[in-house]
Amino acid sequence: MHILLTMAYQPVSIVFMRYRLHKLLYAPVGSTQVEHLDQGPTRFDADLTVDFLRGTLTFTRLNEAIMLDGVVEAQTKAQCVRSLEGFDLCLAVPLENILFSLPQFRITGTADAESELEPDRRVSDDGWVDLTETLREEIIMAIPINPINPIYANADEKDPLSELGADNQEWLTIKWSNSAKEIGDTQA
């Protein structure tokens, strides 16, 4: 199911990543189903858009749940904390031991604490599972708090400007020297 939006002259679709796992509902424990994920530009919400999603997902039948394992590769826009420039951040998002409760093992009633904590981590009665929210959460958790552009990640600690081009080094030197003069003038 796709909803098409137009933003910045490029269509970006909100994709509901649903997979049918009906064969695993009553399969023996240990049965697996492998799904391949290959999406183009995907918008999860107003804050998260990725350029692509690729990976292999393995669903394994457990006693009272289905477990998801795999790795998803994604690319999103980020701002470097060193240069304040935007760059494409490539991520390898591990999906390990994510459980989806089976419909026949759900506890009904108001005491169902699991459904209140993780309502999106269920398999529907007809065998569908929606990974949209799960993938969104895992991608957000994989984004570093202080992302650094790979160009600046290898900069020498003694000379942090070593990875900059000559024009940028000159500009920063001028800005720093002017800032130092302003600080000196205010202290005098």
SEZA-242309 format. One record per residue: residue number from 1; x, z, y of N, C-alpha, C, O in turn; residue in three letters. Coordinates in steps of 0.05 Angstrom, whole numbers. Atoms other than C-alpha are relative to their C-alpha. Example, Ala and Ser with C-alpha at 12.3 -4.5 7.8 and 13.67 -1.06 7.14 Angstrom:
REC:num:n.xx:n.zz:n.yy:ca.xx:ca.zz:ca.yy:c.xx:c.zz:c.yy:o.xx:o.zz:o.yy:residuo
REC:1:18:0:-24:246:156:-90:18:0:24:39:13:24:ALA
REC:2:-16:-1:-24:273:143:-21:-15:14:22:-5:18:44:SER
END
This chain:
REC:num:n.xx:n.zz:n.yy:ca.xx:ca.zz:ca.yy:c.xx:c.zz:c.yy:o.xx:o.zz:o.yy:residuo
REC:1:17:0:-23:0:0:0:18:0:25:35:17:27:MET
REC:2:-17:2:-23:31:-21:66:-18:0:25:-40:-12:25:HIS
REC:3:13:2:-27:10:-11:139:22:-11:18:44:0:19:ILE
REC:4:-20:13:-16:46:-57:187:-2:8:29:-24:7:41:LEU
REC:5:-2:-7:-28:68:-33:256:21:-18:13:39:-27:0:LEU
REC:6:-21:15:-14:106:-71:309:13:18:20:-1:29:38:THR
REC:7:-16:-17:-18:160:-32:345:25:-15:7:39:-25:-11:MET
REC:8:-25:12:-9:217:-60:386:4:-28:-11:26:-35:-20:ALA
REC:9:-1:28:9:201:-131:366:6:-4:-29:10:-27:-38:TYR
REC:10:-6:2:28:214:-116:293:-22:15:-16:-26:39:-11:GLN
REC:11:21:-14:15:158:-100:244:13:21:-19:32:15:-33:PRO
REC:12:-9:-22:18:169:-34:208:-25:10:-14:-46:16:-1:VAL
REC:13:24:-8:15:121:-15:153:2:29:-9:23:39:-16:SER
REC:14:2:-26:12:98:53:133:-8:-5:-29:-29:-16:-35:ILE
REC:15:4:6:28:103:50:58:-7:26:-15:7:46:-12:VAL
REC:16:7:-23:17:68:98:11:13:-6:-27:4:-24:-42:PHE
REC:17:-16:5:24:117:102:-47:-14:14:-24:-7:37:-31:MET
REC:18:15:-11:23:69:113:-105:9:-14:-25:14:-38:-26:ARG
REC:19:-8:10:26:88:105:-177:-20:10:-21:-30:33:-20:TYR
REC:20:19:-6:21:42:103:-237:15:11:-24:31:-3:-36:ARG
REC:21:-14:-13:23:65:152:-291:-20:7:-22:-16:26:-36:LEU
REC:22:21:-6:19:2:150:-334:10:1:-29:-1:16:-45:HIS
REC:23:-11:-1:27:44:137:-397:13:27:-6:15:35:-29:LYS
REC:24:-14:-25:4:80:203:-387:-19:24:0:-12:46:-8:LEU
REC:25:19:-22:-1:16:245:-379:-2:14:-27:-2:38:-29:LEU
REC:26:4:-11:27:7:254:-453:23:-7:-19:19:-6:-44:TYR
REC:27:-23:7:16:75:231:-478:14:25:-10:11:47:1:ALA
REC:28:-15:-23:10:120:276:-519:21:9:20:30:-6:36:PRO
REC:29:-20:-11:-18:168:322:-483:26:-15:-4:34:-20:-27:VAL
REC:30:-25:15:1:232:284:-466:-3:-29:5:17:-44:8:GLY
REC:31:5:29:-5:199:216:-456:8:-6:29:5:11:47:SER
REC:32:-9:7:-27:226:179:-395:-12:-26:9:-21:-43:-7:THR
REC:33:9:25:-13:204:125:-347:19:-5:23:23:13:40:GLN
REC:34:-20:6:-21:255:90:-302:-13:-20:19:-25:-40:11:VAL
REC:35:11:17:-21:233:59:-236:23:-7:19:41:9:24:GLU
REC:36:-20:9:-19:275:19:-187:-12:-2:27:-34:-12:31:HIS
REC:37:9:-1:-27:268:28:-113:17:-19:17:42:-17:17:LEU
REC:38:-14:18:-17:287:-29:-66:-19:-8:23:-34:-27:21:ASP
REC:39:18:4:-23:252:-26:2:17:-9:24:40:-1:26:GLN
REC:40:-13:8:-25:270:-58:68:-5:22:21:-6:45:14:GLY
REC:41:5:-20:-21:259:-23:135:-25:16:-5:-47:4:-10:PRO
REC:42:22:-18:8:214:37:123:-2:22:21:18:34:28:THR
REC:43:6:-21:-20:182:84:173:-15:22:-15:-37:18:-25:ARG
REC:44:13:-23:12:166:153:145:-19:14:19:-41:22:12:PHE
REC:45:16:-13:-21:140:183:210:13:-7:26:31:-25:28:ASP
REC:46:-10:6:-26:155:182:284:29:6:3:43:-6:20:ALA
REC:47:-28:-8:-3:223:215:274:19:-13:-20:43:-12:-15:ASP
REC:48:-18:10:21:250:180:212:-7:-28:-8:-29:-34:-18:LEU
REC:49:2:28:9:259:106:201:27:-7:-13:48:-1:-3:THR
REC:50:-24:8:13:309:78:151:1:-31:-2:-20:-44:-3:VAL
REC:51:-3:28:1:337:8:148:-5:-11:-29:-14:-34:-32:ASP
REC:52:5:7:27:334:6:72:-1:24:-18:10:45:-11:PHE
REC:53:0:-21:21:321:48:10:5:-15:-26:-8:-34:-34:LEU
REC:54:-7:11:26:354:31:-57:7:22:-19:19:42:-11:ARG
REC:55:-7:-20:20:360:69:-120:-15:-3:-26:-32:-20:-29:GLY
REC:56:13:-1:26:339:85:-190:-11:28:-4:3:47:0:THR
REC:57:14:-25:3:289:139:-205:-6:4:-30:-17:-15:-42:LEU
REC:58:6:-5:28:283:171:-274:-20:23:-1:-14:45:8:THR
REC:59:21:-20:4:219:209:-290:1:9:-29:1:-7:-47:PHE
REC:60:-2:-12:27:224:256:-351:-23:19:-4:-28:37:12:THR
REC:61:23:-17:7:165:289:-385:11:27:-10:27:28:-29:ARG
REC:62:-6:-27:9:173:364:-391:-25:12:-12:-45:-1:-15:LEU
REC:63:22:-13:12:127:414:-422:-25:1:17:-47:-7:9:ASN
REC:64:23:-2:-17:81:425:-362:4:-15:27:-10:-10:46:GLU
REC:65:-6:15:-25:111:378:-310:15:-26:-6:22:-31:-29:ALA
REC:66:-17:23:2:147:313:-297:23:4:20:18:11:43:ILE
REC:67:-24:-5:-16:218:318:-271:11:-27:11:13:-46:-4:MET
REC:68:-12:23:-13:248:268:-222:30:4:4:38:25:14:LEU
REC:69:-29:0:-5:323:253:-222:8:-28:10:-6:-48:3:ASP
REC:70:-10:26:-9:362:197:-188:16:3:25:21:25:35:GLY
REC:71:-14:1:-25:401:176:-127:-12:-23:16:-16:-45:6:VAL
REC:72:11:21:-18:372:138:-68:20:-4:22:30:15:35:VAL
REC:73:-17:8:-22:416:101:-19:-18:-8:24:-37:-23:20:GLU
REC:74:15:6:-24:390:96:52:19:-3:24:41:6:23:ALA
REC:75:-15:3:-24:414:77:121:-19:5:24:-41:-6:25:GLN
REC:76:17:-7:-23:387:107:186:18:0:25:42:0:23:THR
REC:77:-15:-1:-26:407:109:259:6:30:6:-10:47:1:LYS
REC:78:-8:-27:-8:445:170:283:18:-1:25:27:-23:32:ALA
REC:79:-17:-1:-23:484:193:344:24:16:-6:22:39:-15:GLN
REC:80:-26:-13:5:557:211:337:4:23:19:-1:20:43:CYS
REC:81:-4:-23:-17:572:281:363:26:-1:16:30:13:36:VAL
REC:82:-25:2:-15:642:260:385:-1:-21:22:9:-16:44:ARG
REC:83:0:22:-20:628:195:422:-27:-3:13:-29:-17:34:SER
REC:84:28:3:-10:552:202:434:-11:-28:-2:-30:-35:12:LEU
REC:85:9:28:4:545:130:411:-18:0:-25:-14:16:-44:GLU
REC:86:16:4:24:492:108:362:15:-16:-21:31:-33:-14:GLY
REC:87:-12:14:22:514:84:294:-18:1:-25:-37:17:-26:PHE
REC:88:15:1:25:486:66:225:12:20:-19:35:17:-27:ASP
REC:89:-9:-21:18:492:127:180:-10:-7:-28:-34:-8:-34:LEU
REC:90:6:6:28:495:110:106:-2:26:-16:16:43:-13:CYS
REC:91:4:-25:15:469:164:59:-4:-6:-29:-16:-27:-37:LEU
REC:92:6:0:29:469:175:-16:-15:26:-5:-3:47:-5:ALA
REC:93:17:-24:2:411:222:-27:-5:7:-29:-18:-8:-43:VAL
REC:94:5:-7:28:412:259:-93:-28:12:-4:-37:28:12:PRO
REC:95:26:-11:8:344:273:-125:4:14:-27:6:0:-47:LEU
REC:96:-6:-15:24:356:328:-176:-21:21:-6:-28:37:11:GLU
REC:97:19:-21:11:306:368:-217:-24:4:19:-32:27:23:ASN
REC:98:24:-3:-16:246:354:-172:-24:-2:-19:-27:-21:-33:ILE
REC:99:22:-3:19:184:376:-209:-27:-8:12:-33:0:35:LEU
REC:100:27:7:-7:114:347:-205:-19:11:-22:-16:4:-45:PHE
REC:101:17:-13:20:60:388:-239:-20:-20:-11:-30:-38:3:SER
REC:102:19:18:14:15:353:-290:-28:10:5:-32:34:9:LEU
REC:103:28:-8:-7:-60:353:-277:-12:19:-21:-27:37:-14:PRO
REC:104:12:-17:21:-77:386:-344:11:28:0:1:46:-14:GLN
REC:105:-12:-27:0:-32:446:-328:-3:13:27:10:34:33:PHE
REC:106:4:-13:-26:-56:461:-257:-17:24:-3:-36:25:-19:ARG
REC:107:16:-24:-2:-83:529:-242:-21:-5:21:-14:-12:43:ILE
REC:108:21:4:-19:-150:524:-208:-8:26:13:-3:48:2:THR
REC:109:9:-24:-15:-179:572:-157:17:5:24:35:-10:30:GLY
REC:110:-14:-6:-25:-154:605:-94:27:13:-5:44:15:13:THR
REC:111:-25:-13:7:-96:640:-130:22:-20:-7:44:-12:-16:ALA
REC:112:-19:20:7:-59:574:-139:22:-1:21:21:-17:40:ASP
REC:113:-21:-2:-20:4:592:-101:18:-26:1:27:-34:22:ALA
REC:114:-17:24:1:43:530:-125:-12:-22:16:2:-36:31:GLU
REC:115:13:22:-15:-8:481:-96:1:4:30:2:-15:45:SER
REC:116:-1:-5:-29:-6:516:-29:28:-4:11:31:-13:34:GLU
REC:117:-27:4:-9:70:513:-26:8:-29:0:21:-38:19:LEU
REC:118:-9:27:3:80:442:-50:-24:-18:-8:-25:-27:-31:GLU
REC:119:24:15:8:14:403:-48:7:-29:-7:-9:-42:-21:PRO
REC:120:-7:27:6:51:336:-51:15:-3:-26:22:-26:-34:ASP
REC:121:-15:1:25:87:353:-116:-18:3:-24:-15:20:-41:ARG
REC:122:19:0:22:31:337:-164:-3:-28:-10:0:-48:5:ARG
REC:123:8:25:12:13:281:-211:-31:-1:1:-43:19:-7:VAL
REC:124:29:2:-2:-58:257:-198:-13:-2:-28:1:-7:-47:SER
REC:125:14:1:26:-111:257:-253:3:-27:-14:3:-28:-38:ASP
REC:126:-4:27:12:-101:182:-263:29:-8:-3:35:-32:-8:ASP
REC:127:-28:5:5:-25:187:-267:17:-10:23:39:-19:18:GLY
REC:128:-16:10:-23:-2:169:-197:15:24:13:5:46:14:TRP
REC:129:-16:-19:-15:53:206:-160:9:-13:25:18:-36:25:VAL
REC:130:-8:11:-26:68:196:-86:27:14:8:28:38:11:ASP
REC:131:-27:-11:-7:142:204:-68:6:-2:29:28:6:38:LEU
REC:132:-5:4:-28:134:190:6:11:25:13:32:25:26:THR
REC:133:-8:-25:-13:138:262:30:25:12:-13:42:23:1:GLU
REC:134:-23:-11:14:189:282:-23:25:-15:10:45:-2:16:THR
REC:135:-23:15:-9:236:225:-3:7:6:30:30:8:37:LEU
REC:136:-4:-7:-28:226:240:71:15:26:3:34:28:18:ARG
REC:137:-13:-26:-1:246:313:61:29:-2:-9:46:9:3:GLU
REC:138:-27:1:12:306:296:18:19:-16:19:42:-9:21:GLU
REC:139:-17:16:-19:332:243:68:7:17:24:30:17:33:ILE
REC:140:-5:-17:-23:324:291:126:21:22:-6:39:28:10:ILE
REC:141:-19:-21:9:362:345:87:28:-12:-4:48:3:-2:MET
REC:142:-26:13:5:418:294:72:14:-8:26:38:-13:26:ALA
REC:143:-12:8:-26:430:277:146:16:24:10:6:46:12:ILE
REC:144:-16:-23:-9:488:319:171:-9:11:27:-21:-4:43:PRO
REC:145:9:-12:-25:474:367:228:16:-12:23:5:-17:44:ILE
REC:146:-17:12:-20:533:339:267:12:-26:-11:34:-27:-20:ASN
REC:147:-10:25:11:540:266:246:23:-11:17:23:-10:41:PRO
REC:148:-24:12:-13:607:233:261:3:-29:-9:2:-34:-33:ILE
REC:149:-4:28:6:616:158:265:26:-2:-16:46:10:-9:ASN
REC:150:-24:3:16:666:137:211:25:-9:16:47:-3:8:PRO
REC:151:-22:8:-17:709:106:266:15:24:11:40:23:13:ILE
REC:152:-13:-24:-12:722:175:296:5:22:-20:18:42:-13:TYR
REC:153:-4:-21:21:722:215:231:29:3:-7:38:25:-15:ALA
REC:154:-28:-1:8:795:198:218:19:4:23:43:1:20:ASN
REC:155:-17:-4:-24:820:214:288:19:24:-5:12:43:-18:ALA
REC:156:-21:-20:3:884:255:289:-8:25:17:-17:22:40:ASP
REC:157:8:-24:-14:870:328:309:18:4:25:8:15:45:GLU
REC:158:-17:-4:-23:931:328:356:-7:-20:22:-4:-13:46:LYS
REC:159:8:20:-19:908:264:390:-27:-11:-7:-29:-32:-20:ASP
REC:160:27:8:8:832:258:384:-7:-28:11:-26:-40:2:PRO
REC:161:6:26:-12:833:195:427:15:-23:-15:12:-46:-7:LEU
REC:162:-15:20:13:878:158:378:-17:-23:-12:-7:-45:-14:SER
REC:163:18:21:12:819:120:347:-15:-16:21:-28:-36:14:GLU
REC:164:14:15:-21:792:97:414:17:-24:9:42:-24:6:LEU
REC:165:-15:23:-11:811:30:444:13:8:27:6:29:38:GLY
REC:166:-14:-6:-25:856:27:505:-19:3:24:-14:20:41:ALA
REC:167:19:-2:-22:798:15:553:-15:27:0:-17:39:22:ASP
REC:168:14:-25:1:760:76:529:18:24:6:10:43:18:ASN
REC:169:-19:-22:-6:822:120:531:5:2:30:6:24:41:GLN
REC:170:-5:0:-29:836:99:603:-24:12:15:-21:28:33:GLU
REC:171:24:-10:-14:764:113:624:-3:30:-3:-8:44:16:TRP
REC:172:2:-29:4:764:182:592:22:15:15:16:37:26:LEU
REC:173:-21:-13:-14:831:199:623:-7:2:30:-3:23:42:THR
REC:174:8:-1:-28:804:181:692:-22:21:4:-21:36:23:ILE
REC:175:22:-19:-2:740:221:681:10:28:-2:2:46:13:LYS
REC:176:-11:-27:3:779:281:656:17:9:24:15:32:33:TRP
REC:177:-17:-7:-23:828:279:714:-18:6:24:-12:24:40:SER
REC:178:18:-5:-22:771:274:764:-15:27:-3:-19:41:16:ASN
REC:179:13:-25:6:736:332:730:18:24:6:10:44:17:SER
REC:180:-19:-21:-5:799:374:734:4:4:30:7:27:39:ALA
REC:181:-3:-2:-29:806:358:808:-24:15:12:-21:32:30:LYS
REC:182:24:-14:-10:733:380:820:1:30:-6:-7:46:11:GLU
REC:183:-2:-29:7:745:445:783:20:14:18:16:36:27:ILE
REC:184:-20:-12:-17:808:457:823:-10:4:29:-3:24:42:GLY
REC:185:11:-2:-27:772:443:889:-20:23:2:-20:37:23:ASP
REC:186:20:-21:-1:716:492:872:13:27:-2:2:47:8:THR
REC:187:-14:-26:2:766:547:854:16:7:24:21:30:29:GLN
REC:188:-17:-5:-23:806:539:917:-15:11:24:-4:17:45:ALA
END
